[in-house]
Amino acid sequence: MAGSESVDEVKARHKKEIKALDGTGRKLIKQANKNKKKVAEAEARIAEMEVETKDRHRRELEEATEAAAGDGDVDDASESAAKSPPSPPATAAAESAAKTTGGGGSEVDGVADGVGAMSVSMSAEDREKEKRDQKRAKAQRKREKQREKEAEREQRIAKEKEEGGPDPRIVEMDVLKTQVAPRGFRVSEIKADGHCLYRAVADQLSLTGRRPGLTEESYPLMRQEAARELRSSPSEYLPFLDGLEEGEEFDKYCVKVEGSAEWGGQVELQALCSALRVPMEVFSAMSPPLLLGQGYDGPPLLLTYHEHYYALGSHYNSVVPAP
């Protein structure tokens, strides 16, 4: 083709080929669809085609320059292009990919064959590679920054613990152990879900033999007992309910006690003592044991009250015989 073209025409055609093949390179990469193997094939194929095209362009430009020299029409740019060194051989990656694809059977080869012997310019490939490298570097920096933040947070927590003294939860539990252990008991953990008081009472009723069939999961029955007692004697409990008045407000409160996951407290414990007609003893690290329902017969139900057991708020556990 170069034999019938002037040097300027050859240059113009080469420029158009390179521009057109920028899009072809992007198409090859896009068609690989982030498949590592296909991307590698595409990149290797692009490198191989690039070498072939550079060699062809160099030969065509040399032919056009020689033809123009015979006519006495050689300009400085043509002489410079004619003296340019040949392109390096195809990379090992390109050769490996060519062998892997088996000479035209892959999707990458199919796209390449569709555009003939044209290739993608090195600058376009370099830009794509640079973008990928920048994305990887940015992601790496983000991960490193996140790890640094986590490390700083752990160090800050450790420092706060060190400066803040012993863990309040551990201190509280140690005090409770000194109260129950001498009597041959230990603290048995109850699930913390808003029903812990009622779960602990149900567990104690079964443990003391009053209602052997009950388990922690019997807490709905305990809620019903407490609500029934509250409704039957509102005047006995209203003074301890933060200014609630008898009527709609108190009725709503009883509905919560009976059917929600609202945390229970001393008012509900007292209501359960009266409803179940059993004594209770509640251990606390902040004060002597709280005795409720002392007028009732039988061994008391034993519970522990915790202020620091969970971050969510107050908690009740059951007290059981030590092994």
KOLRO-184146 format. One record per residue (C-alpha): residue in one letter; residue number from 1; x, y, z. Coordinates in steps of 0.1 Angstrom, whole numbers, plus 2048, in hexadecimal, padded with zeros to 3 digits. Layout:
REM KOLRO-184146
SITE  res    n  east  north   up
SITE    a  NUM     X      Y    Z
...
***
This chain:
REM KOLRO-184146
SITE  res    n  east  north   up
SITE    m    1   800    800  800
SITE    a    2   81D    818  809
SITE    g    3   82C    815  7E5
SITE    s    4   810    82B  7D7
SITE    e    5   80E    843  7F4
SITE    s    6   822    861  7FD
SITE    v    7   834    864  81F
SITE    d    8   819    87C  82C
SITE    e    9   7FD    865  820
SITE    v   10   80D    847  832
SITE    k   11   810    85B  852
SITE    a   12   7EC    866  850
SITE    r   13   7E0    842  84B
SITE    h   14   7F6    836  868
SITE    k   15   7E7    850  87E
SITE    k   16   7C3    846  875
SITE    e   17   7CB    821  87B
SITE    i   18   7DA    829  89D
SITE    k   19   7BC    83E  8A7
SITE    a   20   7A3    824  89B
SITE    l   21   7B5    809  8AE
SITE    d   22   7B4    81C  8CF
SITE    g   23   78F    812  8CF
SITE    t   24   797    7EF  8C5
SITE    g   25   7AE    7EB  8E3
SITE    r   26   793    7F6  8FA
SITE    k   27   77B    7DE  8EA
SITE    l   28   793    7C1  8EF
SITE    i   29   797    7C9  914
SITE    k   30   772    7CF  919
SITE    q   31   768    7AE  908
SITE    a   32   77F    79C  920
SITE    n   33   765    7A7  93A
SITE    k   34   77E    7A7  957
SITE    n   35   786    782  953
SITE    k   36   7AA    780  95D
SITE    k   37   7B3    766  943
SITE    k   38   7A2    779  927
SITE    v   39   7B0    79A  932
SITE    a   40   7D3    78B  931
SITE    e   41   7CD    77D  90E
SITE    a   42   7C0    79F  903
SITE    e   43   7DD    7B2  910
SITE    a   44   7F6    799  901
SITE    r   45   7E4    79A  8E0
SITE    i   46   7E4    7C0  8E0
SITE    a   47   80A    7C0  8E7
SITE    e   48   810    7A8  8CA
SITE    m   49   7FB    7BB  8B2
SITE    e   50   80C    7DB  8BC
SITE    v   51   82E    7CE  8B3
SITE    e   52   821    7C1  892
SITE    t   53   811    7E2  889
SITE    k   54   82F    7F7  893
SITE    d   55   845    7E1  87D
SITE    r   56   82D    7E5  860
SITE    h   57   82A    80A  864
SITE    r   58   850    80D  865
SITE    r   59   854    7F9  845
SITE    e   60   839    80C  833
SITE    l   61   848    82D  83D
SITE    e   62   86B    822  832
SITE    e   63   85C    817  810
SITE    a   64   84A    838  80C
SITE    t   65   86A    84B  816
SITE    e   66   87F    838  7FD
SITE    a   67   866    83E  7E1
SITE    a   68   865    863  7E9
SITE    a   69   88C    864  7EA
SITE    g   70   88C    857  7C6
SITE    d   71   877    874  7BD
SITE    g   72   88C    88D  7D1
SITE    d   73   870    894  7E9
SITE    v   74   87D    889  80C
SITE    d   75   875    8A0  829
SITE    d   76   887    8A0  84B
SITE    a   77   86A    88F  85D
SITE    s   78   86B    872  843
SITE    e   79   890    86E  847
SITE    s   80   88C    86C  86D
SITE    a   81   871    852  86B
SITE    a   82   885    83D  852
SITE    k   83   8A2    83C  86A
SITE    s   84   88D    832  888
SITE    p   85   897    810  897
SITE    p   86   881    7F1  893
SITE    s   87   868    7E9  8AE
SITE    p   88   872    7CF  8C8
SITE    p   89   865    7AB  8C5
SITE    a   90   844    7A1  8D4
SITE    t   91   845    79D  8FA
SITE    a   92   845    77B  90A
SITE    a   93   822    781  917
SITE    a   94   816    786  8F3
SITE    e   95   827    767  8E7
SITE    s   96   819    753  904
SITE    a   97   7F6    760  8FE
SITE    a   98   7F9    758  8D9
SITE    k   99   801    734  8E2
SITE    t  100   7E6    732  8FC
SITE    t  101   7CB    73E  8E4
SITE    g  102   7D5    724  8CA
SITE    g  103   7D7    73C  8AC
SITE    g  104   7B5    74C  8A8
SITE    g  105   79C    737  8BC
SITE    s  106   796    74F  8D9
SITE    e  107   77E    76C  8DC
SITE    v  108   79B    784  8DD
SITE    d  109   7A9    777  8BC
SITE    g  110   787    77A  8AD
SITE    v  111   785    79F  8B4
SITE    a  112   7A9    7A4  8A8
SITE    d  113   7A2    792  887
SITE    g  114   784    7A9  881
SITE    v  115   79B    7C7  87F
SITE    g  116   7B5    7B8  869
SITE    a  117   7DA    7BE  86F
SITE    m  118   7D5    7DF  882
SITE    s  119   7E0    7E3  8A6
SITE    v  120   7DB    7F9  8C4
SITE    s  121   7F3    815  8CB
SITE    m  122   80B    811  8E9
SITE    s  123   7FE    832  8F7
SITE    a  124   7DA    825  8FA
SITE    e  125   7E6    805  90B
SITE    d  126   7FC    819  922
SITE    r  127   7DF    82F  92C
SITE    e  128   7C9    811  934
SITE    k  129   7E4    800  948
SITE    e  130   7EA    821  95B
SITE    k  131   7C6    824  964
SITE    r  132   7C5    800  971
SITE    d  133   7E4    806  985
SITE    q  134   7D6    826  994
SITE    k  135   7B6    814  99E
SITE    r  136   7C9    7F8  9AF
SITE    a  137   7E0    811  9C1
SITE    k  138   7C2    825  9CC
SITE    a  139   7B1    806  9DA
SITE    q  140   7D1    7FC  9EB
SITE    r  141   7D4    81E  9FC
SITE    k  142   7B0    81C  A07
SITE    r  143   7B5    7FA  A17
SITE    e  144   7D5    805  A28
SITE    k  145   7C4    824  A35
SITE    q  146   7A7    80F  A43
SITE    r  147   7C0    7F7  A54
SITE    e  148   7D1    815  A63
SITE    k  149   7B0    822  A71
SITE    e  150   7A7    801  A80
SITE    a  151   7CA    7FE  A90
SITE    e  152   7C6    821  A9E
SITE    r  153   7A4    818  AAC
SITE    e  154   7B1    7F9  ABC
SITE    q  155   7CE    80C  ACC
SITE    r  156   7B6    827  AD8
SITE    i  157   79E    80D  AE8
SITE    a  158   7BC    7FC  AF9
SITE    k  159   7C8    81D  B06
SITE    e  160   7A6    826  B13
SITE    k  161   7A3    805  B24
SITE    e  162   7C5    809  B34
SITE    e  163   7BF    82C  B40
SITE    g  164   79B    824  B4A
SITE    g  165   7A4    808  B62
SITE    p  166   794    7E6  B65
SITE    d  167   776    7DD  B50
SITE    p  168   756    7E6  B63
SITE    r  169   745    7C6  B58
SITE    i  170   761    7B1  B66
SITE    v  171   762    7C4  B87
SITE    e  172   73C    7C1  B8A
SITE    m  173   73D    79C  B84
SITE    d  174   759    796  B9D
SITE    v  175   744    7A7  BB8
SITE    l  176   726    792  BB0
SITE    k  177   73B    772  BB1
SITE    t  178   746    77B  BD4
SITE    q  179   721    77E  BDE
SITE    v  180   714    75D  BCF
SITE    a  181   733    746  BD0
SITE    p  182   734    743  BF6
SITE    r  183   711    736  BF5
SITE    g  184   719    71B  BDB
SITE    f  185   70B    72E  BBD
SITE    r  186   717    73C  B9C
SITE    v  187   709    755  B83
SITE    s  188   6F8    745  B65
SITE    e  189   6F6    75B  B46
SITE    i  190   6D4    763  B38
SITE    k  191   6CE    76F  B15
SITE    a  192   6CD    795  B12
SITE    d  193   6B0    79E  AFC
SITE    g  194   699    7B4  B11
SITE    h  195   689    796  B21
SITE    c  196   6A6    78D  B39
SITE    l  197   693    794  B59
SITE    y  198   676    77E  B4F
SITE    r  199   68E    763  B41
SITE    a  200   6A1    762  B62
SITE    v  201   681    75F  B77
SITE    a  202   675    742  B61
SITE    d  203   696    731  B64
SITE    q  204   695    735  B8A
SITE    l  205   671    728  B8D
SITE    s  206   67C    708  B7B
SITE    l  207   69D    705  B8F
SITE    t  208   68B    708  BB1
SITE    g  209   671    6EE  BA6
SITE    r  210   653    705  BA7
SITE    r  211   64D    702  B82
SITE    p  212   664    6E6  B74
SITE    g  213   657    6E9  B51
SITE    l  214   662    70D  B4C
SITE    t  215   682    718  B39
SITE    e  216   691    73A  B2F
SITE    e  217   67A    739  B11
SITE    s  218   65C    73B  B28
SITE    y  219   661    760  B2D
SITE    p  220   640    769  B1C
SITE    l  221   62D    758  B39
SITE    m  222   641    76C  B52
SITE    r  223   639    78C  B3F
SITE    q  224   614    783  B41
SITE    e  225   616    77D  B66
SITE    a  226   626    79E  B6C
SITE    a  227   60D    7B1  B57
SITE    r  228   5F0    7A0  B67
SITE    e  229   5FD    7AA  B8A
SITE    l  230   603    7CE  B80
SITE    r  231   5DF    7D1  B72
SITE    s  232   5D0    7C2  B91
SITE    s  233   5E1    7DA  BA9
SITE    p  234   5EA    7FA  B97
SITE    s  235   5EA    80F  BB7
SITE    e  236   607    7FA  BC5
SITE    y  237   61E    800  BA7
SITE    l  238   615    821  B98
SITE    p  239   629    835  BB2
SITE    f  240   649    824  BA5
SITE    l  241   642    82A  B80
SITE    d  242   650    84D  B7A
SITE    g  243   62F    860  B7E
SITE    l  244   619    84A  B68
SITE    e  245   5F4    84E  B70
SITE    e  246   5DA    834  B71
SITE    g  247   5C7    831  B51
SITE    e  248   5D3    831  B2D
SITE    e  249   5F8    837  B35
SITE    f  250   5F9    81A  B4F
SITE    d  251   5E6    803  B37
SITE    k  252   600    80A  B1C
SITE    y  253   61C    802  B35
SITE    c  254   60C    7E1  B3D
SITE    v  255   608    7D8  B18
SITE    k  256   62E    7DE  B14
SITE    v  257   636    7C8  B32
SITE    e  258   620    7AC  B25
SITE    g  259   629    7AC  B00
SITE    s  260   649    7BF  AF7
SITE    a  261   66E    7BB  AFD
SITE    e  262   66E    7D8  B15
SITE    w  263   688    7D3  B30
SITE    g  264   67A    7CB  B53
SITE    g  265   685    7D9  B74
SITE    q  266   67E    7D9  B99
SITE    v  267   659    7E1  B94
SITE    e  268   654    7C2  B7E
SITE    l  269   668    7AD  B97
SITE    q  270   651    7B7  BB3
SITE    a  271   633    7B0  B9D
SITE    l  272   640    78D  B96
SITE    c  273   647    786  BBA
SITE    s  274   622    78E  BC2
SITE    a  275   614    77C  BA4
SITE    l  276   629    75D  BA9
SITE    r  277   629    75F  BCF
SITE    v  278   64E    758  BD2
SITE    p  279   66B    76A  BE3
SITE    m  280   688    778  BCF
SITE    e  281   6AB    782  BD7
SITE    v  282   6BD    799  BBE
SITE    f  283   6E3    79D  BC1
SITE    s  284   6F4    7BD  BB6
SITE    a  285   718    7C9  BB6
SITE    m  286   70D    7EC  BC1
SITE    s  287   6F8    7E3  BDF
SITE    p  288   6EE    7C6  BF7
SITE    p  289   6D7    7AC  BE9
SITE    l  290   6B3    7B8  BE2
SITE    l  291   699    7A2  BF4
SITE    l  292   676    7A1  BE6
SITE    g  293   657    78D  BF1
SITE    q  294   665    783  C12
SITE    g  295   643    779  C1E
SITE    y  296   641    75D  C06
SITE    d  297   64D    739  C0D
SITE    g  298   668    725  BFC
SITE    p  299   68B    72C  BF0
SITE    p  300   68F    74D  BDF
SITE    l  301   694    752  BBA
SITE    l  302   6B8    75D  BB6
SITE    l  303   6C2    777  B9C
SITE    t  304   6DF    78F  B95
SITE    y  305   6DB    7B2  B89
SITE    h  306   6F6    7C1  B72
SITE    e  307   6FC    7E5  B68
SITE    h  308   71B    7DE  B53
SITE    y  309   715    7BB  B45
SITE    y  310   70B    7C8  B23
SITE    a  311   70E    7EA  B12
SITE    l  312   6E8    7EA  B0B
SITE    g  313   6DE    7F0  B2F
SITE    s  314   6D4    7DD  B4F
SITE    h  315   6D3    7B7  B4E
SITE    y  316   6C8    79A  B64
SITE    n  317   6D8    778  B67
SITE    s  318   6CD    759  B7A
SITE    v  319   6E0    74B  B98
SITE    v  320   6E5    725  B98
SITE    p  321   6F7    70B  BAD
SITE    a  322   71C    70A  BA6
SITE    p  323   729    6E9  B98
***
